[in-house]
Amino acid sequence: MINPFEVIESRLSSIENLILDLKHQPTKVEPKNDSEIYLTRKETAEFFKVSLVSIHNYINRGLIRPLKIGNKTMFNKAELINVVESSNRF
C-alpha cells in the first residue's frame, strides 16, 4: 500500500521544481503600442526636449491633454506623437 504522505511529498516536490523553473526563466515582455504607454511629466518633457515649465504651459494652452492616474499626471504617448506630427509648434 502506498503511503499517502509520500504521494503528497512527491507532488509538492514536483510543484516546487516547476515554480523554480518558472522563476528562473527570462520573461518575455511584448512591446506595447504607443497608445498603451503613458509618460510622466518629466518623461514628457524629455520626449519634447523642453523643461517642465514648458509642459505646464503646453497644458494651459491646450496643446497637450494630461490624464490623472491616481495622483499622477500622465500623458498618452500616442497622443503626444499625434501632437508633434500635426503641429508645427514643436
N, C-alpha and C positions, 0 to 999 in steps of 0.2 A: 504494500500500500504506500502511496506517495504521501509524503509529509506536506500538508498544505502550506506550512511556513516556508518550505524550500521553494515551492512554486511561486509564492509571493515574492520571496527574495530574488529569484531569478528574473521575474518580471520587472521588479524595481531596478535591478541592475541593468537590464536592457534599456529601460526608460532613462536611467541616468546617462548611459552611453549615448543614447540618441540626443539628449539635451546637450551634452558636452560637444558632440559633433556639430550641432546647430550653432552653438555658442562660438565655435572656432571657425565656422565658415564665413568667408567675407560676404557682406551683404551687398546686393546689387541695388543701387538706387537709380531708378529710372529718371532721366531728366524731365523736369516739369515743363509744361507750357509756360510761356510768359504770362498768360492770364492767371496762372496759379501761383505766381511768385509775387510776393509783397515785399516792398522795401521800406526801411525805416526812413526817418527824415535825414539822418546822416548818410545813409546809403543813396538816397535820392539826390542829395547834394553832390555826392561823389559821381553819381551817374551823369548829372548835368554839368559837372565840373564847376560848381558855384558854391557859395557859402550858405550856411543855414539861414541867414538873414534873407538871402535871395529866394530861398524856398518859401519862407514865410510871405514874402512879397508876391510870389507867383500864386500862392493860395489866395491871398487877399484880392488879387486882380482877376481871379477865376481862371488862370491858365492851367492849373492842375487841381485835381479834386482829391482831398485827403479822405481816408477811411479811418474811423475809430474802431480799433480792435482791442477790446478791453480798455486799458488806459493808455494805449499806444496809438500814435498817429502813423498810419501806414499808407503806402501808395502802391497801386496795382502797376506792375511793370509794363504790361501790355498797353495800358492807358498812357503811360509816360512815353512809350515808343511812338504811339499814335500822335501825341502832342508834338514830339520832335519832328516827325515826318510831315505833319500838316501845318506846322507853324514856321515862320521864318525868324522868329524871335530867339531861337536857340542856336 
